[in-house]
Amino acid sequence: MNLKITFGRWTAELYQRAIHVTREPDPHCPNCAGSRGGWIPYGDDAEWDECPCLDQLRTWRLPLWPGARTTAEEPF
C-alpha cells in the first residue's frame, strides 16, 4: 500500500522501505511556466536544458530502516 501526499510543488510518497520526496516545476516560472517537466529549449537544434526553477536533484529517497533489535544476552 502506497500513500501519496502533495503540498504545493512537493509530493511525498510512502513505500514499504522508503519515502520518496519530489519537487515539481514552478507553475509561475517565466521560462518554462511549469510545463514540459521543467525543461526549456535552446539553440537552433532540438536541444533542451533544465530550467533554473529546478535543482539538478529534484527527487530524494529517504530509506526506512528496521527498528533496533534487542537481545536478551547478558553483557558479561
N, CA, C and O of each residue as an XYZ file, in Angstrom:
304
protein
N       0.850     -1.173      0.000
C       0.000      0.000      0.000
C       0.892      1.232      0.000
O       1.761      1.364      0.862
N       0.692      2.130     -0.951
C       1.462      3.362     -1.046
C       0.578      4.533     -0.653
O      -0.615      4.563     -0.954
N       1.186      5.492      0.021
C       0.488      6.695      0.437
C       1.142      7.875     -0.254
O       2.366      8.000     -0.232
N       0.350      8.743     -0.867
C       0.878      9.896     -1.594
C       0.246     11.164     -1.037
O      -0.976     11.288     -0.967
N       1.114     12.117     -0.637
C       0.662     13.390     -0.093
C       1.318     14.502     -0.905
O       2.516     14.440     -1.181
N       0.542     15.524     -1.292
C       1.058     16.635     -2.074
C       0.889     17.929     -1.297
O      -0.189     18.217     -0.776
N       1.976     18.715     -1.223
C       1.982     20.027     -0.590
C       2.527     21.029     -1.604
O       3.743     21.177     -1.720
N       1.665     21.713     -2.333
C       2.118     22.670     -3.345
C       2.939     21.972     -4.419
O       2.423     21.117     -5.138
N       4.235     22.338     -4.534
C       5.125     21.743     -5.532
C       5.769     20.453     -5.040
O       6.474     19.796     -5.805
N       5.550     20.076     -3.800
C       6.206     18.912     -3.204
C       5.252     17.734     -3.119
O       4.079     17.897     -2.786
N       5.764     16.541     -3.423
C       4.995     15.306     -3.301
C       5.808     14.328     -2.471
O       6.992     14.121     -2.735
N       5.183     13.728     -1.474
C       5.835     12.711     -0.645
C       5.073     11.406     -0.833
O       3.853     11.358     -0.672
N       5.806     10.346     -1.176
C       5.207      9.029     -1.368
C       5.828      8.071     -0.365
O       7.051      7.957     -0.274
N       4.991      7.395      0.374
C       5.450      6.443      1.383
C       5.350      5.036      0.817
O       4.273      4.576      0.438
N       6.492      4.362      0.768
C       6.563      2.972      0.349
C       6.960      2.135      1.552
O       7.205      2.676      2.630
N       7.024      0.839      1.382
C       7.346     -0.046      2.494
C       8.752      0.198      3.023
O       8.968      0.128      4.233
N       9.716      0.484      2.148
C      11.107      0.621      2.575
C      11.685      2.016      2.452
O      12.831      2.232      2.846
N      10.924      2.984      1.915
C      11.478      4.322      1.736
C      10.374      5.353      1.557
O       9.227      5.027      1.253
N      10.759      6.608      1.755
C       9.904      7.752      1.454
C      10.554      8.484      0.289
O      11.743      8.800      0.344
N       9.794      8.756     -0.757
C      10.298      9.496     -1.912
C       9.696     10.898     -1.864
O       8.475     11.053     -1.815
N      10.554     11.916     -1.877
C      10.113     13.307     -1.866
C      10.514     13.920     -3.202
O      11.688     13.894     -3.569
N       9.540     14.475     -3.936
C       9.765     15.021     -5.275
C       9.274     16.460     -5.337
O       8.221     16.796     -4.795
N      10.054     17.304     -6.007
C       9.640     18.686     -6.230
C       9.328     18.859     -7.705
O      10.122     18.474     -8.564
N       8.180     19.434     -7.997
C       7.731     19.661     -9.367
C       8.169     21.043     -9.840
O       8.542     21.875     -9.013
N       8.137     21.316    -11.160
C       8.493     22.642    -11.674
C       7.555     23.730    -11.145
O       6.401     23.464    -10.809
N       8.071     24.952    -11.080
C       7.298     26.092    -10.606
C       6.271     26.505    -11.663
O       6.663     26.838    -12.782
N       4.979     26.496    -11.352
C       3.973     26.864    -12.354
C       4.006     28.351    -12.713
O       3.424     28.748    -13.722
N       4.669     29.173    -11.912
C       4.752     30.610    -12.178
C       6.111     31.019    -12.751
O       6.425     32.209    -12.782
N       6.907     30.077    -13.195
C       8.229     30.353    -13.748
C       8.088     31.073    -15.098
O       7.313     30.627    -15.945
N       8.819     32.174    -15.316
C       8.709     32.881    -16.598
C       9.370     32.127    -17.759
O       9.072     32.403    -18.921
N      10.268     31.177    -17.453
C      10.960     30.448    -18.518
C      10.169     29.254    -19.038
O       9.990     29.099    -20.246
N       9.697     28.413    -18.122
C       9.033     27.180    -18.568
C       7.550     27.129    -18.225
O       6.826     26.274    -18.735
N       7.093     28.031    -17.368
C       5.687     28.081    -16.938
C       5.230     26.766    -16.321
O       4.036     26.468    -16.301
N       6.186     25.972    -15.814
C       5.846     24.711    -15.179
C       5.496     23.593    -16.136
O       5.194     22.478    -15.713
N       5.535     23.889    -17.432
C       5.201     22.856    -18.415
C       6.461     22.144    -18.878
O       7.569     22.573    -18.554
N       6.309     21.093    -19.611
C       7.400     20.294    -20.174
C       8.310     19.731    -19.089
O       9.468     19.416    -19.363
N       7.819     19.601    -17.889
C       8.602     18.985    -16.819
C       9.797     19.793    -16.381
O      10.732     19.227    -15.813
N       9.813     21.106    -16.621
C      10.914     21.953    -16.212
C      12.050     22.030    -17.208
O      13.139     22.489    -16.864
N      11.822     21.591    -18.436
C      12.853     21.645    -19.481
C      12.497     22.753    -20.458
O      11.329     22.931    -20.802
N      13.520     23.514    -20.914
C      13.304     24.601    -21.863
C      14.196     24.388    -23.082
O      15.327     23.924    -22.936
N      13.710     24.719    -24.294
C      14.538     24.552    -25.499
C      15.565     25.679    -25.601
O      15.333     26.789    -25.121
N      16.691     25.383    -26.225
C      17.687     26.417    -26.507
C      18.397     26.078    -27.803
O      18.462     24.915    -28.202
N      18.925     27.092    -28.454
C      19.645     26.885    -29.715
C      18.714     26.589    -30.865
O      17.495     26.523    -30.704
N      19.318     26.408    -32.044
C      18.540     26.113    -33.251
C      18.152     24.647    -33.344
O      17.132     24.307    -33.943
N      18.969     23.774    -32.748
C      18.670     22.347    -32.785
C      17.624     22.004    -31.731
O      17.187     22.852    -30.953
N      17.256     20.784    -31.735
C      16.271     20.316    -30.749
C      16.984     19.958    -29.452
O      16.902     18.820    -28.990
N      17.679     20.922    -28.867
C      18.380     20.690    -27.606
C      17.569     21.292    -26.468
O      16.922     22.327    -26.626
N      17.617     20.628    -25.324
C      16.841     21.052    -24.171
C      17.767     21.238    -22.980
O      18.788     20.560    -22.862
N      17.405     22.156    -22.105
C      18.169     22.407    -20.901
C      17.203     22.465    -19.728
O      16.034     22.819    -19.884
N      17.709     22.112    -18.549
C      16.872     22.155    -17.363
C      16.613     23.605    -16.966
O      17.528     24.428    -16.974
N      15.393     23.909    -16.627
C      15.012     25.257    -16.237
C      15.622     25.589    -14.875
O      15.755     24.705    -14.029
N      15.996     26.853    -14.653
C      16.565     27.227    -13.351
C      15.599     27.071    -12.179
O      16.035     27.112    -11.029
N      14.310     26.896    -12.430
C      13.370     26.735    -11.315
C      13.500     25.370    -10.647
O      12.884     25.123     -9.610
N      14.299     24.485    -11.235
C      14.544     23.168    -10.644
C      16.004     23.025    -10.273
O      16.875     23.579    -10.942
N      16.272     22.297     -9.229
C      17.639     21.895     -8.931
C      17.953     20.672     -9.770
O      17.052     20.067    -10.350
N      19.212     20.307     -9.840
C      19.549     19.101    -10.590
C      18.977     17.860     -9.916
O      18.612     16.893    -10.585
N      18.903     17.894     -8.600
C      18.334     16.763     -7.869
C      16.960     17.178     -7.373
O      16.848     18.003     -6.467
N      15.936     16.620     -7.951
C      14.588     17.005     -7.522
C      13.806     15.858     -6.906
O      12.629     16.018     -6.585
N      14.435     14.714     -6.737
C      13.803     13.594     -6.039
C      14.766     13.065     -4.989
O      15.922     12.762     -5.284
N      14.285     12.958     -3.786
C      15.082     12.414     -2.696
C      14.443     11.123     -2.223
O      13.220     11.013     -2.137
N      15.288     10.147     -1.918
C      14.823      8.870     -1.388
C      15.340      8.751      0.034
O      16.549      8.752      0.266
N      14.422      8.649      0.981
C      14.778      8.514      2.386
C      14.479      7.088      2.823
O      13.314      6.734      3.006
N      15.517      6.257      2.996
C      15.268      4.862      3.365
C      14.727      4.745      4.788
O      15.106      5.501      5.683
N      13.847      3.795      4.966
C      13.297      3.493      6.278
C      13.985      2.233      6.794
O      13.820      1.152      6.229
N      14.740      2.376      7.845
C      15.479      1.246      8.388
C      14.628      0.519      9.411
O      13.780      1.126     10.066
N      14.850     -0.774      9.549
C      14.116     -1.517     10.575
C      14.510     -1.022     11.962
O      15.607     -0.498     12.156
N      13.617     -1.191     12.912
C      13.896     -0.749     14.290
C      15.056     -1.510     14.899
O      15.451     -2.571     14.415
N      15.588     -0.953     15.962
C      16.712     -1.582     16.635
C      16.280     -2.917     17.249
O      15.209     -3.033     17.843
N      17.128     -3.892     17.089
C      16.821     -5.219     17.652
C      17.366     -5.296     19.071
O      18.488     -4.874     19.352
N      16.577     -5.823     19.918
C      17.044     -6.002     21.299
C      17.391     -7.465     21.505
O      16.701     -8.360     21.016
N      18.449     -7.687     22.223
C      18.857     -9.056     22.522
C      18.750     -9.300     24.016
O      18.914     -8.381     24.819
N      18.482    -10.509     24.373
C      18.327    -10.870     25.788
C      19.643    -11.368     26.379
O      19.655    -11.967     27.455
N      20.741    -11.124     25.684
C      22.024    -11.604     26.189
C      22.548    -10.722     27.318
O      22.300     -9.517     27.356
N      23.267    -11.341     28.219
C      23.885    -10.610     29.321
C      25.134     -9.903     28.792
O      25.791    -10.441     27.902
N      25.488     -8.722     29.300
C      26.640     -8.020     28.781
C      27.967     -8.690     29.148
O      28.965     -8.439     28.473
N      28.023     -9.521     30.176
C      29.273    -10.185     30.590
C      29.118    -11.670     30.615
O      30.067    -12.384     30.939
